[in-house]
Amino acid sequence: MHSSRLCVHTGAAYMGFVLDTADLPPRGRVEAVAAAMRQASAPCHVVHEEPGGEVRSRLEVWDLGAATVFTTRSSGIRLLRTPRQARQDVAPVVALSVQRVADGRHEQLGHRQIVRPGALMMVDLSAAYDFSWSGHGAAGCLQMPIDQIGLPVDVIRRAARNLRASPLYDLVTRHVADLTRDAERLSADLAADTLGGAGIELTRALLASAAGVEHHARTVLADTLLTRVRAYVRQHLADPDLSPVTIAAAHNISLRQLYKVCSRADVSLEQWIIGERLRGAREELLRPDGRRRTIALVAQRWGFRDPTHFARRFRSTYGLTPSEWRRGASERG
């Protein structure tokens, strides 16, 4: 793990590492970044925009079960993976990456694109590629073994050119962005493996949809419906109008079909939504920014129109009122 250069985090539920060149002497940074890139993603040539200047980079990798989250912030950089390097890879990986800062330039399998901040791209690490940005840039990606996705390689590669054509593009983009924004905390959660599995399922659905192969799309979309519903709900918890009706409409299914899918998984949709909202509010009450907000405002931010109803449900679930929960946390902290 290159422990002399990397800050390694291990625990019962997760493992990750962090490289920050700010902790290294300038002359050792280029080599350290190259070593960390090999550890974090796949062997490639790392070319810095100004190798003789101030190379700055922070890389983080966190485990989510079968998937990993890889984030990087760096001065201008180019990652060049050759056909020879790709052929030597014994465990091919697919990465969905959301660009955070600066325009990314990506070329793979004859397809070139500019990836703007907030946009999603797919990289097939079993093939050669060329990716770069100039100046200060940042990106976060979810990496998954190809064999976990369960789609033929030709379907995956066809999808790479057409991600935006899929109606799932925005849903999956937000999901990857959320995972990469808070990867360290999420990887330490007891449900990290399940979260990683959901990311793989959403990736599978997006790629099947974007590839436009009817057989794969129809089968995969049916298989991943509950995963997509859950991701959609988590992204819309703050919407007070979120309901089974709006969820069914967003997925182009009937209300009956929605309840049937949830019933097969032994999920009570309405109660699960309330539980997720309560959990989000409880976490916000502990954060520094949340402590400055009124209880009523926190309730509203998590989709509860009535603060009294929120307080009653909170106490029923956690045994304390929101005020008692916040006060107790402050005393413990």
C-alpha positions, -999 to 999 in steps of 0.1 A, spaced: 0 0 0 30 23 -2 26 31 35 55 56 35 35 79 13 -1 70 18 -23 76 47 -40 43 51 -74 39 68 -86 5 78 -115 -7 99 -140 -35 103 -164 -21 77 -141 -3 53 -106 4 40 -93 33 21 -62 54 15 -54 90 9 -25 106 -8 -19 143 -3 12 157 -20 11 187 4 26 163 29 55 154 6 87 172 -5 83 186 -41 108 163 -57 90 132 -45 55 142 -57 56 130 -93 66 95 -84 41 93 -55 12 103 -77 21 77 -103 23 50 -76 -10 61 -61 -27 61 -95 -16 25 -100 -30 16 -66 -62 35 -70 -73 27 -105 -52 10 -132 -17 11 -146 -13 41 -168 12 68 -177 8 99 -156 19 131 -173 18 164 -153 11 196 -171 40 213 -152 62 185 -139 89 211 -131 64 233 -112 43 228 -81 26 194 -86 -4 193 -63 -26 162 -59 -50 146 -34 -62 111 -42 -87 91 -21 -100 56 -25 -127 40 -4 -143 6 -5 -180 0 -10 -182 -37 -11 -175 -49 -47 -172 -13 -58 -147 14 -49 -149 52 -49 -119 70 -63 -116 108 -60 -89 131 -72 -80 168 -70 -49 178 -89 -30 204 -108 -30 198 -146 -27 161 -154 -29 136 -182 -36 99 -177 -26 78 -207 -34 40 -207 -18 22 -236 -32 -9 -254 -4 -30 -239 -12 -19 -204 -49 -27 -210 -41 -62 -223 -22 -70 -192 -51 -62 -169 -64 -94 -154 -94 -78 -137 -111 -54 -161 -130 -25 -145 -156 1 -156 -157 35 -140 -185 61 -140 -169 95 -133 -185 128 -125 -163 158 -133 -162 183 -105 -138 211 -114 -123 221 -149 -132 206 -183 -120 170 -187 -108 158 -221 -115 121 -227 -107 99 -257 -114 61 -259 -122 37 -287 -123 64 -313 -147 86 -293 -136 121 -281 -155 142 -257 -152 173 -234 -166 165 -200 -179 196 -183 -182 200 -145 -212 181 -133 -212 158 -163 -209 120 -162 -186 99 -184 -178 62 -185 -143 48 -188 -137 11 -198 -104 3 -181 -101 -28 -202 -92 -6 -232 -67 21 -239 -78 57 -230 -65 93 -228 -79 116 -202 -66 150 -190 -74 185 -177 -56 217 -175 -50 238 -143 -67 228 -111 -93 201 -117 -112 174 -97 -133 144 -104 -149 115 -85 -157 81 -99 -173 48 -89 -152 18 -101 -167 -17 -106 -155 -50 -120 -169 -56 -154 -181 -91 -144 -202 -75 -117 -222 -55 -142 -235 -85 -161 -235 -70 -196 -215 -80 -226 -184 -58 -233 -198 -47 -267 -230 -34 -250 -210 -16 -223 -188 1 -250 -218 11 -271 -234 27 -241 -203 49 -234 -211 71 -264 -247 76 -255 -250 80 -217 -270 113 -221 -296 95 -243 -307 75 -213 -335 88 -191 -315 74 -162 -286 98 -169 -295 124 -143 -304 99 -116 -271 80 -119 -251 112 -122 -265 125 -89 -260 91 -73 -223 90 -83 -218 126 -72 -234 119 -38 -212 88 -33 -180 106 -42 -188 137 -22 -190 118 11 -171 86 4 -152 83 37 -183 84 59 -203 62 36 -176 35 34 -176 33 72 -213 26 74 -225 -9 81 -245 -8 49 -215 1 27 -216 -32 8 -253 -28 0 -246 8 -11 -219 -4 -34 -242 -30 -48 -269 -4 -55 -243 16 -74 -235 -14 -96 -272 -21 -102 -278 16 -113 -247 14 -135 -260 -17 -151 -294 -1 -157 -279 31 -172 -256 12 -196 -283 -12 -207 -306 18 -214 -279 39 -231 -268 10 -254 -302 9 -269 -303 -29 -272 -339 -37 -265 -335 -72 -250 -309 -61 -225 -326 -28 -217 -360 -44 -210 -346 -72 -188 -322 -50 -168 -347 -22 -162 -371 -47 -148 -345 -63 -126 -332 -29 -112 -365 -12 -107 -365 -13 -69 -329 -1 -68 -338 28 -91 -368 37 -70 -347 38 -38 -321 60 -54 -348 83 -67 -365 86 -33 -332 94 -16 -326 122 -40 -360 137 -35 -365 133 3 -366 171 7 -396 174 -16 -428 175 5 -448 163 -25 -428 131 -29 -454 103 -29 -460 68 -44 -479 86 -72 -450 109 -81 -425 80 -78 -446 58 -101 -449 86 -126 -412 93 -126 -405 56 -135 -433 53 -161 -450 25 -141 -484 21 -126 -490 26 -89 -500 -10 -86 -467 -21 -102 -448 1 -78 -465 -15 -47 -460 -50 -62 -422 -45 -65 -420 -31 -30 -441 -59 -16 -419 -86 -31 -389 -70 -13 -410 -67 19 -407 -29 17 -434 -6 30 -428 24 8 -444 51 28 -428 40 61 -394 36 44 -397 72 31 -405 85 65 -376 65 80 -351 79 55 -364 115 62 -360 110 99 -325 96 95 -314 125 74 -329 150 98 -313 133 128 -279 135 111 -284 172 101 -292 181 137 -257 170 147 -238 188 120 -225 223 127 -246 239 101 -277 220 113 -272 231 149 -277 267 138 -311 259 122 -344 257 141 -360 223 145 -389 235 123 -365 244 95 -346 211 97 -380 193 95 -390 213 65 -357 206 48 -364 169 50 -399 170 36 -420 174 68 -446 201 65 -458 199 101 -430 204 128 -453 188 154 -458 157 133 -420 156 127 -413 158 165 -438 131 173 -424 107 147 -388 115 157 -396 107 194 -414 75 185 -385 63 164 -355 74 185 -370 78 220 -360 115 223 -374 147 209 -353 165 183 -344 191 209 -333 164 234 -313 146 207 -295 178 197 -289 188 233 -276 154 243 -252 154 213 -239 188 222 -232 176 258 -214 145 246 -194 165 221 
